[in-house]
């Protein structure tokens, strides 16, 4: 009887069982987040749910990075659960008004924070100029939709990883009371390169790492 209890505990704590239970939970509990999708469509001035590949948009972070903080951030932002002074902080009294954390001139809606703010637009312009002059991003469409994380094409994972880091940097800067900075973004981007190289060597997936980062490494001789 004691041995049987030990076997059951081992089964319940095994990785295979946990994965199976997680998949079963997702199958039973998940539903389409229609309200958040409708709000994104309204923000983007698009008509019809089929104008955006929601499946690719939701899985994008899981495809291009293994960092939990970036995956969680993308998930929360797409579901419009990222706290801005307009949608949340001012309503619960943490902020006295709903002004943008950067420009102080407009209401800090989700769209304003990640796209419309003049300081954020300047930051995105620097990202766009960098990508325009980098051979590994030449065939990619640097657009409004790609910058806010609504993707219809996930072929170039490095491109989407860079944009995800940029979005996270905007939010990180807001939390720290700083303005978005190209220099800090690029340092973060390079730290992701080092992290993924180390992880690839440790886990034996260098071919996957080279497929994603190879062109960038050759161009910059890292």
CNS distance restraints for C-alpha pairs under 8 A (distance, minus, plus):
assign (resid   1 and name CA) (resid   5 and name CA) 6.34 0.50 0.50
assign (resid   2 and name CA) (resid   6 and name CA) 6.35 0.50 0.50
assign (resid   3 and name CA) (resid   7 and name CA) 6.24 0.50 0.50
assign (resid   4 and name CA) (resid   8 and name CA) 6.25 0.50 0.50
assign (resid   5 and name CA) (resid   9 and name CA) 6.23 0.50 0.50
assign (resid   6 and name CA) (resid  10 and name CA) 6.16 0.50 0.50
assign (resid   7 and name CA) (resid  11 and name CA) 6.13 0.50 0.50
assign (resid   8 and name CA) (resid  12 and name CA) 6.13 0.50 0.50
assign (resid   9 and name CA) (resid  13 and name CA) 6.17 0.50 0.50
assign (resid  10 and name CA) (resid  14 and name CA) 5.98 0.50 0.50
assign (resid  11 and name CA) (resid  17 and name CA) 6.62 0.50 0.50
assign (resid  12 and name CA) (resid  17 and name CA) 6.12 0.50 0.50
assign (resid  12 and name CA) (resid  18 and name CA) 7.19 0.50 0.50
assign (resid  13 and name CA) (resid  17 and name CA) 7.04 0.50 0.50
assign (resid  13 and name CA) (resid  18 and name CA) 6.89 0.50 0.50
assign (resid  14 and name CA) (resid  18 and name CA) 6.33 0.50 0.50
assign (resid  15 and name CA) (resid  19 and name CA) 6.19 0.50 0.50
assign (resid  16 and name CA) (resid  20 and name CA) 6.23 0.50 0.50
assign (resid  17 and name CA) (resid  21 and name CA) 6.06 0.50 0.50
assign (resid  18 and name CA) (resid  22 and name CA) 6.05 0.50 0.50
assign (resid  19 and name CA) (resid  23 and name CA) 6.20 0.50 0.50
assign (resid  20 and name CA) (resid  24 and name CA) 6.19 0.50 0.50
assign (resid  21 and name CA) (resid  25 and name CA) 6.10 0.50 0.50
assign (resid  22 and name CA) (resid  26 and name CA) 6.23 0.50 0.50
assign (resid  23 and name CA) (resid  27 and name CA) 6.21 0.50 0.50
assign (resid  24 and name CA) (resid  28 and name CA) 6.36 0.50 0.50
assign (resid  25 and name CA) (resid  29 and name CA) 5.97 0.50 0.50
assign (resid  26 and name CA) (resid  30 and name CA) 5.40 0.50 0.50
assign (resid  33 and name CA) (resid  37 and name CA) 6.37 0.50 0.50
assign (resid  33 and name CA) (resid  79 and name CA) 7.24 0.50 0.50
assign (resid  34 and name CA) (resid  38 and name CA) 6.02 0.50 0.50
assign (resid  35 and name CA) (resid  39 and name CA) 6.33 0.50 0.50
assign (resid  36 and name CA) (resid  40 and name CA) 6.27 0.50 0.50
assign (resid  36 and name CA) (resid  78 and name CA) 7.39 0.50 0.50
assign (resid  36 and name CA) (resid  79 and name CA) 5.57 0.50 0.50
assign (resid  36 and name CA) (resid  80 and name CA) 6.29 0.50 0.50
assign (resid  37 and name CA) (resid  41 and name CA) 6.18 0.50 0.50
assign (resid  37 and name CA) (resid  49 and name CA) 7.50 0.50 0.50
assign (resid  37 and name CA) (resid  79 and name CA) 7.84 0.50 0.50
assign (resid  38 and name CA) (resid  42 and name CA) 6.19 0.50 0.50
assign (resid  38 and name CA) (resid  49 and name CA) 7.75 0.50 0.50
assign (resid  39 and name CA) (resid  43 and name CA) 6.11 0.50 0.50
assign (resid  40 and name CA) (resid  44 and name CA) 6.05 0.50 0.50
assign (resid  41 and name CA) (resid  45 and name CA) 5.81 0.50 0.50
assign (resid  41 and name CA) (resid  46 and name CA) 4.98 0.50 0.50
assign (resid  41 and name CA) (resid  47 and name CA) 6.66 0.50 0.50
assign (resid  41 and name CA) (resid  48 and name CA) 7.69 0.50 0.50
assign (resid  41 and name CA) (resid  49 and name CA) 7.51 0.50 0.50
assign (resid  42 and name CA) (resid  46 and name CA) 6.31 0.50 0.50
assign (resid  42 and name CA) (resid  47 and name CA) 7.92 0.50 0.50
assign (resid  43 and name CA) (resid 111 and name CA) 6.89 0.50 0.50
assign (resid  44 and name CA) (resid 145 and name CA) 7.95 0.50 0.50
assign (resid  46 and name CA) (resid  51 and name CA) 7.00 0.50 0.50
assign (resid  47 and name CA) (resid  51 and name CA) 6.98 0.50 0.50
assign (resid  52 and name CA) (resid 150 and name CA) 6.85 0.50 0.50
assign (resid  52 and name CA) (resid 151 and name CA) 7.18 0.50 0.50
assign (resid  52 and name CA) (resid 152 and name CA) 6.42 0.50 0.50
assign (resid  53 and name CA) (resid  57 and name CA) 6.31 0.50 0.50
assign (resid  53 and name CA) (resid 150 and name CA) 7.56 0.50 0.50
assign (resid  53 and name CA) (resid 151 and name CA) 6.59 0.50 0.50
assign (resid  53 and name CA) (resid 152 and name CA) 5.19 0.50 0.50
assign (resid  54 and name CA) (resid  58 and name CA) 6.05 0.50 0.50
assign (resid  54 and name CA) (resid 150 and name CA) 7.44 0.50 0.50
assign (resid  54 and name CA) (resid 151 and name CA) 7.84 0.50 0.50
assign (resid  55 and name CA) (resid  59 and name CA) 6.31 0.50 0.50
assign (resid  56 and name CA) (resid  60 and name CA) 5.65 0.50 0.50
assign (resid  56 and name CA) (resid 151 and name CA) 6.31 0.50 0.50
assign (resid  56 and name CA) (resid 152 and name CA) 6.47 0.50 0.50
assign (resid  56 and name CA) (resid 153 and name CA) 7.49 0.50 0.50
assign (resid  56 and name CA) (resid 154 and name CA) 7.02 0.50 0.50
assign (resid  57 and name CA) (resid 149 and name CA) 6.60 0.50 0.50
assign (resid  57 and name CA) (resid 150 and name CA) 5.18 0.50 0.50
assign (resid  57 and name CA) (resid 151 and name CA) 5.16 0.50 0.50
assign (resid  57 and name CA) (resid 152 and name CA) 7.24 0.50 0.50
assign (resid  58 and name CA) (resid  75 and name CA) 6.88 0.50 0.50
assign (resid  58 and name CA) (resid  78 and name CA) 7.49 0.50 0.50
assign (resid  59 and name CA) (resid  63 and name CA) 6.34 0.50 0.50
assign (resid  60 and name CA) (resid  64 and name CA) 6.36 0.50 0.50
assign (resid  60 and name CA) (resid 151 and name CA) 7.66 0.50 0.50
assign (resid  60 and name CA) (resid 154 and name CA) 6.94 0.50 0.50
assign (resid  60 and name CA) (resid 160 and name CA) 7.66 0.50 0.50
assign (resid  61 and name CA) (resid  65 and name CA) 5.94 0.50 0.50
assign (resid  61 and name CA) (resid  70 and name CA) 7.00 0.50 0.50
assign (resid  61 and name CA) (resid  71 and name CA) 5.18 0.50 0.50
assign (resid  61 and name CA) (resid  74 and name CA) 6.51 0.50 0.50
assign (resid  61 and name CA) (resid 161 and name CA) 7.43 0.50 0.50
assign (resid  61 and name CA) (resid 164 and name CA) 7.52 0.50 0.50
assign (resid  62 and name CA) (resid  66 and name CA) 6.58 0.50 0.50
assign (resid  62 and name CA) (resid  71 and name CA) 6.27 0.50 0.50
assign (resid  63 and name CA) (resid 157 and name CA) 7.11 0.50 0.50
assign (resid  64 and name CA) (resid 157 and name CA) 5.02 0.50 0.50
assign (resid  64 and name CA) (resid 158 and name CA) 6.79 0.50 0.50
assign (resid  64 and name CA) (resid 160 and name CA) 6.82 0.50 0.50
assign (resid  64 and name CA) (resid 161 and name CA) 5.42 0.50 0.50
assign (resid  65 and name CA) (resid  70 and name CA) 7.55 0.50 0.50
assign (resid  65 and name CA) (resid  71 and name CA) 7.46 0.50 0.50
assign (resid  65 and name CA) (resid 161 and name CA) 6.66 0.50 0.50
assign (resid  66 and name CA) (resid  71 and name CA) 7.56 0.50 0.50
assign (resid  67 and name CA) (resid  71 and name CA) 6.42 0.50 0.50
assign (resid  68 and name CA) (resid  72 and name CA) 6.00 0.50 0.50
assign (resid  69 and name CA) (resid  73 and name CA) 6.00 0.50 0.50
assign (resid  70 and name CA) (resid  74 and name CA) 6.12 0.50 0.50
assign (resid  70 and name CA) (resid 164 and name CA) 7.27 0.50 0.50
assign (resid  70 and name CA) (resid 165 and name CA) 7.42 0.50 0.50
assign (resid  70 and name CA) (resid 168 and name CA) 7.00 0.50 0.50
assign (resid  71 and name CA) (resid  75 and name CA) 6.19 0.50 0.50
assign (resid  72 and name CA) (resid  76 and name CA) 6.10 0.50 0.50
assign (resid  73 and name CA) (resid  77 and name CA) 6.01 0.50 0.50
assign (resid  73 and name CA) (resid  82 and name CA) 7.84 0.50 0.50
assign (resid  73 and name CA) (resid 168 and name CA) 7.13 0.50 0.50
assign (resid  74 and name CA) (resid  78 and name CA) 6.07 0.50 0.50
assign (resid  74 and name CA) (resid 149 and name CA) 7.81 0.50 0.50
assign (resid  74 and name CA) (resid 164 and name CA) 7.52 0.50 0.50
assign (resid  75 and name CA) (resid  79 and name CA) 6.29 0.50 0.50
assign (resid  76 and name CA) (resid  80 and name CA) 6.01 0.50 0.50
assign (resid  76 and name CA) (resid  81 and name CA) 4.89 0.50 0.50
assign (resid  76 and name CA) (resid  82 and name CA) 5.84 0.50 0.50
assign (resid  77 and name CA) (resid  81 and name CA) 5.65 0.50 0.50
assign (resid  77 and name CA) (resid  82 and name CA) 5.25 0.50 0.50
assign (resid  78 and name CA) (resid 149 and name CA) 7.85 0.50 0.50
assign (resid  80 and name CA) (resid 110 and name CA) 7.62 0.50 0.50
assign (resid  82 and name CA) (resid 110 and name CA) 7.92 0.50 0.50
assign (resid  83 and name CA) (resid  87 and name CA) 6.62 0.50 0.50
assign (resid  83 and name CA) (resid  88 and name CA) 5.55 0.50 0.50
assign (resid  83 and name CA) (resid  89 and name CA) 6.48 0.50 0.50
assign (resid  84 and name CA) (resid  88 and name CA) 5.82 0.50 0.50
assign (resid  84 and name CA) (resid  89 and name CA) 6.09 0.50 0.50
assign (resid  84 and name CA) (resid 108 and name CA) 6.20 0.50 0.50
assign (resid  84 and name CA) (resid 109 and name CA) 6.58 0.50 0.50
assign (resid  84 and name CA) (resid 110 and name CA) 6.68 0.50 0.50
assign (resid  84 and name CA) (resid 113 and name CA) 7.85 0.50 0.50
assign (resid  85 and name CA) (resid  89 and name CA) 4.56 0.50 0.50
assign (resid  85 and name CA) (resid  90 and name CA) 5.16 0.50 0.50
assign (resid  85 and name CA) (resid  91 and name CA) 7.98 0.50 0.50
assign (resid  85 and name CA) (resid  95 and name CA) 6.45 0.50 0.50
assign (resid  85 and name CA) (resid  97 and name CA) 7.11 0.50 0.50
assign (resid  85 and name CA) (resid  98 and name CA) 4.72 0.50 0.50
assign (resid  85 and name CA) (resid  99 and name CA) 6.73 0.50 0.50
assign (resid  85 and name CA) (resid 100 and name CA) 7.12 0.50 0.50
assign (resid  85 and name CA) (resid 101 and name CA) 7.77 0.50 0.50
assign (resid  85 and name CA) (resid 107 and name CA) 7.87 0.50 0.50
assign (resid  85 and name CA) (resid 108 and name CA) 5.77 0.50 0.50
assign (resid  85 and name CA) (resid 109 and name CA) 7.58 0.50 0.50
assign (resid  86 and name CA) (resid  90 and name CA) 6.03 0.50 0.50
assign (resid  86 and name CA) (resid  91 and name CA) 7.57 0.50 0.50
assign (resid  86 and name CA) (resid  97 and name CA) 7.76 0.50 0.50
assign (resid  86 and name CA) (resid  98 and name CA) 4.52 0.50 0.50
assign (resid  86 and name CA) (resid  99 and name CA) 7.27 0.50 0.50
assign (resid  86 and name CA) (resid 107 and name CA) 6.15 0.50 0.50
assign (resid  86 and name CA) (resid 108 and name CA) 5.09 0.50 0.50
assign (resid  86 and name CA) (resid 109 and name CA) 5.55 0.50 0.50
assign (resid  87 and name CA) (resid  91 and name CA) 7.15 0.50 0.50
assign (resid  87 and name CA) (resid 108 and name CA) 7.89 0.50 0.50
assign (resid  87 and name CA) (resid 109 and name CA) 6.66 0.50 0.50
assign (resid  87 and name CA) (resid 110 and name CA) 7.93 0.50 0.50
assign (resid  88 and name CA) (resid  92 and name CA) 6.49 0.50 0.50
assign (resid  89 and name CA) (resid  93 and name CA) 6.33 0.50 0.50
assign (resid  89 and name CA) (resid  94 and name CA) 5.23 0.50 0.50
assign (resid  89 and name CA) (resid  95 and name CA) 5.49 0.50 0.50
assign (resid  89 and name CA) (resid  98 and name CA) 7.87 0.50 0.50
assign (resid  90 and name CA) (resid  94 and name CA) 5.85 0.50 0.50
assign (resid  90 and name CA) (resid  95 and name CA) 4.50 0.50 0.50
assign (resid  90 and name CA) (resid  96 and name CA) 5.84 0.50 0.50
assign (resid  90 and name CA) (resid  97 and name CA) 5.59 0.50 0.50
assign (resid  90 and name CA) (resid  98 and name CA) 5.73 0.50 0.50
assign (resid  91 and name CA) (resid  95 and name CA) 7.84 0.50 0.50
assign (resid  98 and name CA) (resid 106 and name CA) 7.99 0.50 0.50
assign (resid  98 and name CA) (resid 107 and name CA) 5.34 0.50 0.50
assign (resid  98 and name CA) (resid 108 and name CA) 5.91 0.50 0.50
assign (resid  99 and name CA) (resid 103 and name CA) 7.99 0.50 0.50
assign (resid  99 and name CA) (resid 104 and name CA) 5.15 0.50 0.50
assign (resid  99 and name CA) (resid 105 and name CA) 6.27 0.50 0.50
assign (resid  99 and name CA) (resid 106 and name CA) 5.47 0.50 0.50
assign (resid  99 and name CA) (resid 107 and name CA) 4.70 0.50 0.50
assign (resid  99 and name CA) (resid 108 and name CA) 5.52 0.50 0.50
assign (resid 100 and name CA) (resid 104 and name CA) 4.79 0.50 0.50
assign (resid 100 and name CA) (resid 105 and name CA) 6.46 0.50 0.50
assign (resid 100 and name CA) (resid 106 and name CA) 5.61 0.50 0.50
assign (resid 100 and name CA) (resid 107 and name CA) 5.54 0.50 0.50
assign (resid 100 and name CA) (resid 108 and name CA) 4.27 0.50 0.50
assign (resid 100 and name CA) (resid 109 and name CA) 7.92 0.50 0.50
assign (resid 100 and name CA) (resid 112 and name CA) 7.84 0.50 0.50
assign (resid 100 and name CA) (resid 113 and name CA) 6.94 0.50 0.50
assign (resid 100 and name CA) (resid 117 and name CA) 7.78 0.50 0.50
assign (resid 101 and name CA) (resid 108 and name CA) 7.21 0.50 0.50
assign (resid 101 and name CA) (resid 174 and name CA) 6.15 0.50 0.50
assign (resid 101 and name CA) (resid 177 and name CA) 7.43 0.50 0.50
assign (resid 102 and name CA) (resid 117 and name CA) 7.45 0.50 0.50
assign (resid 102 and name CA) (resid 119 and name CA) 6.77 0.50 0.50
assign (resid 102 and name CA) (resid 174 and name CA) 7.17 0.50 0.50
assign (resid 102 and name CA) (resid 178 and name CA) 7.78 0.50 0.50
assign (resid 102 and name CA) (resid 179 and name CA) 6.31 0.50 0.50
assign (resid 103 and name CA) (resid 117 and name CA) 6.57 0.50 0.50
assign (resid 103 and name CA) (resid 118 and name CA) 6.98 0.50 0.50
assign (resid 103 and name CA) (resid 119 and name CA) 6.67 0.50 0.50
assign (resid 106 and name CA) (resid 112 and name CA) 8.00 0.50 0.50
assign (resid 106 and name CA) (resid 117 and name CA) 7.94 0.50 0.50
assign (resid 107 and name CA) (resid 112 and name CA) 7.53 0.50 0.50
assign (resid 108 and name CA) (resid 112 and name CA) 5.76 0.50 0.50
assign (resid 108 and name CA) (resid 113 and name CA) 5.79 0.50 0.50
assign (resid 109 and name CA) (resid 113 and name CA) 6.10 0.50 0.50
assign (resid 110 and name CA) (resid 114 and name CA) 6.37 0.50 0.50
assign (resid 111 and name CA) (resid 115 and name CA) 5.66 0.50 0.50
assign (resid 111 and name CA) (resid 116 and name CA) 6.39 0.50 0.50
assign (resid 112 and name CA) (resid 116 and name CA) 4.26 0.50 0.50
assign (resid 112 and name CA) (resid 117 and name CA) 5.30 0.50 0.50
assign (resid 113 and name CA) (resid 117 and name CA) 6.01 0.50 0.50
assign (resid 113 and name CA) (resid 120 and name CA) 7.32 0.50 0.50
assign (resid 113 and name CA) (resid 170 and name CA) 7.97 0.50 0.50
assign (resid 114 and name CA) (resid 120 and name CA) 6.66 0.50 0.50
assign (resid 114 and name CA) (resid 148 and name CA) 6.87 0.50 0.50
assign (resid 114 and name CA) (resid 167 and name CA) 6.89 0.50 0.50
assign (resid 114 and name CA) (resid 170 and name CA) 6.94 0.50 0.50
assign (resid 115 and name CA) (resid 120 and name CA) 6.06 0.50 0.50
assign (resid 115 and name CA) (resid 121 and name CA) 6.08 0.50 0.50
assign (resid 115 and name CA) (resid 144 and name CA) 7.87 0.50 0.50
assign (resid 115 and name CA) (resid 148 and name CA) 7.43 0.50 0.50
assign (resid 116 and name CA) (resid 120 and name CA) 6.91 0.50 0.50
assign (resid 116 and name CA) (resid 121 and name CA) 6.38 0.50 0.50
assign (resid 117 and name CA) (resid 121 and name CA) 6.08 0.50 0.50
assign (resid 118 and name CA) (resid 122 and name CA) 6.21 0.50 0.50
assign (resid 119 and name CA) (resid 123 and name CA) 6.36 0.50 0.50
assign (resid 119 and name CA) (resid 179 and name CA) 7.32 0.50 0.50
assign (resid 119 and name CA) (resid 180 and name CA) 7.38 0.50 0.50
assign (resid 120 and name CA) (resid 124 and name CA) 6.18 0.50 0.50
assign (resid 120 and name CA) (resid 170 and name CA) 7.49 0.50 0.50
assign (resid 120 and name CA) (resid 180 and name CA) 6.72 0.50 0.50
assign (resid 121 and name CA) (resid 125 and name CA) 6.10 0.50 0.50
assign (resid 122 and name CA) (resid 126 and name CA) 6.50 0.50 0.50
assign (resid 123 and name CA) (resid 127 and name CA) 6.46 0.50 0.50
assign (resid 123 and name CA) (resid 180 and name CA) 6.27 0.50 0.50
assign (resid 123 and name CA) (resid 181 and name CA) 6.71 0.50 0.50
assign (resid 123 and name CA) (resid 182 and name CA) 6.47 0.50 0.50
assign (resid 124 and name CA) (resid 128 and name CA) 6.04 0.50 0.50
assign (resid 125 and name CA) (resid 129 and name CA) 6.14 0.50 0.50
assign (resid 126 and name CA) (resid 130 and name CA) 6.21 0.50 0.50
assign (resid 126 and name CA) (resid 182 and name CA) 6.68 0.50 0.50
assign (resid 127 and name CA) (resid 131 and name CA) 6.26 0.50 0.50
assign (resid 127 and name CA) (resid 182 and name CA) 7.19 0.50 0.50
assign (resid 128 and name CA) (resid 132 and name CA) 5.99 0.50 0.50
assign (resid 128 and name CA) (resid 142 and name CA) 6.60 0.50 0.50
assign (resid 129 and name CA) (resid 133 and name CA) 6.31 0.50 0.50
assign (resid 130 and name CA) (resid 134 and name CA) 6.27 0.50 0.50
assign (resid 131 and name CA) (resid 135 and name CA) 7.84 0.50 0.50
assign (resid 131 and name CA) (resid 136 and name CA) 7.97 0.50 0.50
assign (resid 131 and name CA) (resid 137 and name CA) 5.57 0.50 0.50
assign (resid 131 and name CA) (resid 138 and name CA) 7.13 0.50 0.50
assign (resid 132 and name CA) (resid 137 and name CA) 6.86 0.50 0.50
assign (resid 132 and name CA) (resid 138 and name CA) 6.19 0.50 0.50
assign (resid 133 and name CA) (resid 138 and name CA) 7.65 0.50 0.50
assign (resid 134 and name CA) (resid 138 and name CA) 6.56 0.50 0.50
assign (resid 134 and name CA) (resid 219 and name CA) 7.95 0.50 0.50
assign (resid 135 and name CA) (resid 215 and name CA) 7.80 0.50 0.50
assign (resid 135 and name CA) (resid 216 and name CA) 7.88 0.50 0.50
assign (resid 135 and name CA) (resid 219 and name CA) 7.52 0.50 0.50
assign (resid 136 and name CA) (resid 215 and name CA) 5.73 0.50 0.50
assign (resid 136 and name CA) (resid 216 and name CA) 5.99 0.50 0.50
assign (resid 137 and name CA) (resid 159 and name CA) 6.45 0.50 0.50
assign (resid 140 and name CA) (resid 156 and name CA) 7.77 0.50 0.50
assign (resid 140 and name CA) (resid 159 and name CA) 7.48 0.50 0.50
assign (resid 141 and name CA) (resid 146 and name CA) 7.51 0.50 0.50
assign (resid 142 and name CA) (resid 146 and name CA) 6.35 0.50 0.50
assign (resid 142 and name CA) (resid 147 and name CA) 7.07 0.50 0.50
assign (resid 143 and name CA) (resid 147 and name CA) 6.10 0.50 0.50
assign (resid 144 and name CA) (resid 148 and name CA) 6.40 0.50 0.50
assign (resid 145 and name CA) (resid 149 and name CA) 6.27 0.50 0.50
assign (resid 145 and name CA) (resid 150 and name CA) 5.16 0.50 0.50
assign (resid 145 and name CA) (resid 151 and name CA) 6.73 0.50 0.50
assign (resid 146 and name CA) (resid 150 and name CA) 5.52 0.50 0.50
assign (resid 146 and name CA) (resid 151 and name CA) 5.58 0.50 0.50
assign (resid 146 and name CA) (resid 160 and name CA) 7.65 0.50 0.50
assign (resid 146 and name CA) (resid 163 and name CA) 7.58 0.50 0.50
assign (resid 147 and name CA) (resid 163 and name CA) 5.95 0.50 0.50
assign (resid 147 and name CA) (resid 164 and name CA) 7.91 0.50 0.50
assign (resid 147 and name CA) (resid 167 and name CA) 7.56 0.50 0.50
assign (resid 148 and name CA) (resid 167 and name CA) 7.28 0.50 0.50
assign (resid 149 and name CA) (resid 160 and name CA) 7.94 0.50 0.50
assign (resid 149 and name CA) (resid 163 and name CA) 7.60 0.50 0.50
assign (resid 149 and name CA) (resid 164 and name CA) 7.09 0.50 0.50
assign (resid 154 and name CA) (resid 160 and name CA) 7.30 0.50 0.50
assign (resid 156 and name CA) (resid 160 and name CA) 6.77 0.50 0.50
assign (resid 156 and name CA) (resid 212 and name CA) 7.64 0.50 0.50
assign (resid 157 and name CA) (resid 161 and name CA) 5.94 0.50 0.50
assign (resid 157 and name CA) (resid 212 and name CA) 6.52 0.50 0.50
assign (resid 158 and name CA) (resid 162 and name CA) 6.08 0.50 0.50
assign (resid 158 and name CA) (resid 212 and name CA) 5.88 0.50 0.50
assign (resid 158 and name CA) (resid 213 and name CA) 6.81 0.50 0.50
assign (resid 159 and name CA) (resid 163 and name CA) 6.47 0.50 0.50
assign (resid 160 and name CA) (resid 164 and name CA) 6.04 0.50 0.50
assign (resid 161 and name CA) (resid 165 and name CA) 6.19 0.50 0.50
assign (resid 162 and name CA) (resid 166 and name CA) 6.24 0.50 0.50
assign (resid 162 and name CA) (resid 189 and name CA) 6.82 0.50 0.50
assign (resid 163 and name CA) (resid 167 and name CA) 6.23 0.50 0.50
assign (resid 164 and name CA) (resid 168 and name CA) 6.18 0.50 0.50
assign (resid 165 and name CA) (resid 169 and name CA) 5.98 0.50 0.50
assign (resid 165 and name CA) (resid 185 and name CA) 7.34 0.50 0.50
assign (resid 165 and name CA) (resid 188 and name CA) 7.67 0.50 0.50
assign (resid 165 and name CA) (resid 189 and name CA) 6.95 0.50 0.50
assign (resid 166 and name CA) (resid 170 and name CA) 6.34 0.50 0.50
assign (resid 166 and name CA) (resid 185 and name CA) 6.44 0.50 0.50
assign (resid 167 and name CA) (resid 171 and name CA) 6.58 0.50 0.50
assign (resid 168 and name CA) (resid 172 and name CA) 5.98 0.50 0.50
assign (resid 169 and name CA) (resid 173 and name CA) 5.92 0.50 0.50
assign (resid 169 and name CA) (resid 180 and name CA) 6.76 0.50 0.50
assign (resid 169 and name CA) (resid 185 and name CA) 6.39 0.50 0.50
assign (resid 170 and name CA) (resid 174 and name CA) 6.33 0.50 0.50
assign (resid 170 and name CA) (resid 179 and name CA) 7.83 0.50 0.50
assign (resid 170 and name CA) (resid 180 and name CA) 5.51 0.50 0.50
assign (resid 171 and name CA) (resid 175 and name CA) 6.36 0.50 0.50
assign (resid 172 and name CA) (resid 176 and name CA) 6.29 0.50 0.50
assign (resid 173 and name CA) (resid 177 and name CA) 5.99 0.50 0.50
assign (resid 173 and name CA) (resid 178 and name CA) 4.79 0.50 0.50
assign (resid 173 and name CA) (resid 179 and name CA) 5.78 0.50 0.50
assign (resid 173 and name CA) (resid 180 and name CA) 5.72 0.50 0.50
assign (resid 174 and name CA) (resid 178 and name CA) 6.05 0.50 0.50
assign (resid 174 and name CA) (resid 179 and name CA) 7.08 0.50 0.50
assign (resid 180 and name CA) (resid 185 and name CA) 7.96 0.50 0.50
assign (resid 181 and name CA) (resid 185 and name CA) 6.14 0.50 0.50
assign (resid 182 and name CA) (resid 186 and name CA) 6.12 0.50 0.50
assign (resid 183 and name CA) (resid 187 and name CA) 6.33 0.50 0.50
assign (resid 184 and name CA) (resid 188 and name CA) 6.23 0.50 0.50
assign (resid 185 and name CA) (resid 189 and name CA) 6.16 0.50 0.50
assign (resid 186 and name CA) (resid 190 and name CA) 6.20 0.50 0.50
assign (resid 187 and name CA) (resid 191 and name CA) 6.21 0.50 0.50
assign (resid 188 and name CA) (resid 192 and name CA) 6.33 0.50 0.50
assign (resid 189 and name CA) (resid 193 and name CA) 6.52 0.50 0.50
assign (resid 190 and name CA) (resid 194 and name CA) 6.41 0.50 0.50
assign (resid 191 and name CA) (resid 195 and name CA) 6.14 0.50 0.50
assign (resid 192 and name CA) (resid 196 and name CA) 6.06 0.50 0.50
assign (resid 193 and name CA) (resid 197 and name CA) 6.10 0.50 0.50
assign (resid 193 and name CA) (resid 213 and name CA) 7.64 0.50 0.50
assign (resid 194 and name CA) (resid 198 and name CA) 6.17 0.50 0.50
assign (resid 195 and name CA) (resid 199 and name CA) 6.16 0.50 0.50
assign (resid 196 and name CA) (resid 200 and name CA) 5.93 0.50 0.50
assign (resid 196 and name CA) (resid 209 and name CA) 7.13 0.50 0.50
assign (resid 197 and name CA) (resid 201 and name CA) 6.27 0.50 0.50
assign (resid 197 and name CA) (resid 206 and name CA) 7.57 0.50 0.50
assign (resid 197 and name CA) (resid 209 and name CA) 6.75 0.50 0.50
assign (resid 198 and name CA) (resid 202 and name CA) 6.18 0.50 0.50
assign (resid 199 and name CA) (resid 203 and name CA) 6.05 0.50 0.50
assign (resid 200 and name CA) (resid 204 and name CA) 5.58 0.50 0.50
assign (resid 200 and name CA) (resid 205 and name CA) 4.73 0.50 0.50
assign (resid 200 and name CA) (resid 206 and name CA) 5.02 0.50 0.50
assign (resid 200 and name CA) (resid 208 and name CA) 7.85 0.50 0.50
assign (resid 200 and name CA) (resid 209 and name CA) 6.26 0.50 0.50
assign (resid 201 and name CA) (resid 205 and name CA) 6.62 0.50 0.50
assign (resid 201 and name CA) (resid 206 and name CA) 6.06 0.50 0.50
assign (resid 205 and name CA) (resid 209 and name CA) 6.47 0.50 0.50
assign (resid 206 and name CA) (resid 210 and name CA) 5.98 0.50 0.50
assign (resid 207 and name CA) (resid 211 and name CA) 6.16 0.50 0.50
assign (resid 208 and name CA) (resid 212 and name CA) 6.52 0.50 0.50
assign (resid 209 and name CA) (resid 213 and name CA) 5.98 0.50 0.50
assign (resid 209 and name CA) (resid 214 and name CA) 7.42 0.50 0.50
assign (resid 210 and name CA) (resid 214 and name CA) 4.45 0.50 0.50
assign (resid 213 and name CA) (resid 217 and name CA) 6.12 0.50 0.50
assign (resid 214 and name CA) (resid 218 and name CA) 6.16 0.50 0.50
assign (resid 215 and name CA) (resid 219 and name CA) 6.12 0.50 0.50
assign (resid 216 and name CA) (resid 220 and name CA) 6.21 0.50 0.50
assign (resid 217 and name CA) (resid 221 and name CA) 5.41 0.50 0.50
assign (resid 217 and name CA) (resid 222 and name CA) 5.16 0.50 0.50
assign (resid 218 and name CA) (resid 222 and name CA) 7.06 0.50 0.50
